[in-house]
Amino acid sequence: MPEQQSPATCGHNCGGCSSDCSERTAPAKLTPNSVSTINHVIGVVSGKGGVGKTLVTCMLASELRKRGYSVGILDADVTGPSIPKAFGVKGPLRGTETGINPAITTQDISIISTNLLLPREDDAVAWRGPVLTGIIRQFFNEVNWGKLDYLLVDMPPGTSDAFLTVMQTLPVDGIISVSAPQGLVGMIVGKAINLAKDLDVPVVGLVENMSYFECPDCGKRHSIFGETQVEEIAKHYDIPHTATLPINPSFAAMVDAGKVYDIELNGALDTVIEAI
Ligand SMILES: Nc1ncnc2c1ncn2[C@@H]1O[C@H](COP(=O)(O)OP(=O)(O)OP(=O)(O)O)[C@@H](O)[C@H]1O
């Protein structure tokens, strides 16, 4: 949690202080730049790394786009960005007087990501918390997003600086949590859900990724990582909409080939899409 300041050291920066003092004001939310309007900001979070949050972000963006919405993705995973590769887009990006132009995929999805700003996509990013959070803010309010129905924010794993910055300074309408059917994952995902609730950000959906594997020969479903927990977690945390995704090697292959848009979901994420 943010540090608690004493009245003597108070800098009137409520976003960086957990004190519940009488002068506390809600942290101001950022607004997009003068050429941009964004109708809905949705965070995709997990708490635990490697559960498929980026894949789910890309799938949700693609599905929304296929339904005719204008969509952008803000890759808030500043040190481990993978959204551009999944869509097969590269930098460099160009700037204008109002801000930086996002990369646009062939399907017209706008993307901003650290990887689009680096000379080489495997260049390491070794920035500390304040720099990372500054970049996330700039990715929101110094990018020429234009008119977007949805901006999806792919969060880094965990609940540290980046998570707090997104939840407290971006006008997030709700989050979708991504989980996997392992007890440990469920517990850690719960931390992100609880923190979002503490910050008054509604959790609108839960996607359990790698929920099962369907044998391509006999069609039988196998619970590789354990039995599904999606309904149990949703009930426990009062999350209204759930969806499950199988383990499917073709998903990873499509991501690696930059063709995430072409993955056929066959309605797998419909309940969550309709919730946002
Ligand atoms: N359901 C799935 N079936 C097959 N492969 C998957 C599935 N979900 C994710 N993957 C693959 O697993 C890897 C990790 O997924 P992804 O990058 O989406 O996870 P993440 O939660 O965003 O990770 P990080 O914590 O690093 O941000 C990727 O190679 C991805 O393509």
The ligand as an SDF file (V2000), in Angstrom:
LIG
                    3D

 31 33  0  0  0  0  0  0  0  0999 V2000
   -4.7410  -20.9390  -23.1390 N   0  0  0  0  0  0  0  0  0  0  0  0
   -3.4930  -20.9890  -23.6120 C   0  0  0  0  0  0  0  0  0  0  0  0
   -3.1110  -22.0110  -24.4180 N   0  0  0  0  0  0  0  0  0  0  0  0
   -1.8490  -22.0550  -24.8960 C   0  0  0  0  0  0  0  0  0  0  0  0
   -0.9010  -21.1370  -24.6470 N   0  0  0  0  0  0  0  0  0  0  0  0
   -1.2340  -20.1050  -23.8500 C   0  0  0  0  0  0  0  0  0  0  0  0
   -2.5380  -19.9750  -23.2960 C   0  0  0  0  0  0  0  0  0  0  0  0
   -2.5670  -18.8550  -22.5490 N   0  0  0  0  0  0  0  0  0  0  0  0
   -1.3570  -18.2900  -22.6460 C   0  0  0  0  0  0  0  0  0  0  0  0
   -0.5500  -19.0380  -23.4140 N   0  0  0  0  0  0  0  0  0  0  0  0
    0.8530  -18.7620  -23.7200 C   0  0  0  0  0  0  0  0  0  0  0  0
    1.5500  -18.7000  -22.4700 O   0  0  0  0  0  0  0  0  0  0  0  0
    2.5100  -17.6500  -22.4820 C   0  0  0  0  0  0  0  0  0  0  0  0
    2.2090  -16.6460  -21.3710 C   0  0  0  0  0  0  0  0  0  0  0  0
    0.9800  -15.9820  -21.6670 O   0  0  0  0  0  0  0  0  0  0  0  0
    0.8020  -14.4150  -21.4680 P   0  0  0  0  0  0  0  0  0  0  0  0
    2.0100  -13.6780  -21.9410 O   0  0  0  0  0  0  0  0  0  0  0  0
   -0.5030  -14.0290  -22.0600 O   0  0  0  0  0  0  0  0  0  0  0  0
    0.7530  -14.3640  -19.8800 O   0  0  0  0  0  0  0  0  0  0  0  0
    0.7860  -13.0910  -18.9260 P   0  0  0  0  0  0  0  0  0  0  0  0
   -0.0670  -13.4190  -17.7700 O   0  0  0  0  0  0  0  0  0  0  0  0
    0.4340  -11.8580  -19.6850 O   0  0  0  0  0  0  0  0  0  0  0  0
    2.3170  -13.0480  -18.5540 O   0  0  0  0  0  0  0  0  0  0  0  0
    3.1050  -11.8890  -17.7480 P   0  0  0  0  0  0  0  0  0  0  0  0
    2.8880  -12.2060  -16.3230 O   0  0  0  0  0  0  0  0  0  0  0  0
    4.5260  -12.0760  -18.1810 O   0  0  0  0  0  0  0  0  0  0  0  0
    2.5390  -10.5660  -18.1540 O   0  0  0  0  0  0  0  0  0  0  0  0
    2.4610  -17.0310  -23.8840 C   0  0  0  0  0  0  0  0  0  0  0  0
    3.4020  -17.6540  -24.6950 O   0  0  0  0  0  0  0  0  0  0  0  0
    1.0500  -17.3920  -24.3630 C   0  0  0  0  0  0  0  0  0  0  0  0
    0.9550  -17.4550  -25.7710 O   0  0  0  0  0  0  0  0  0  0  0  0
  1  2  1  0
  2  3  1  0
  2  7  2  0
  3  4  2  0
  4  5  1  0
  5  6  2  0
  6  7  1  0
  6 10  1  0
  7  8  1  0
  8  9  2  0
  9 10  1  0
 10 11  1  0
 11 12  1  0
 11 30  1  0
 12 13  1  0
 13 14  1  0
 13 28  1  0
 14 15  1  0
 15 16  1  0
 16 17  2  0
 16 18  1  0
 16 19  1  0
 19 20  1  0
 20 21  2  0
 20 22  1  0
 20 23  1  0
 23 24  1  0
 24 25  2  0
 24 26  1  0
 24 27  1  0
 28 29  1  0
 28 30  1  0
 30 31  1  0
M  END
$$$$
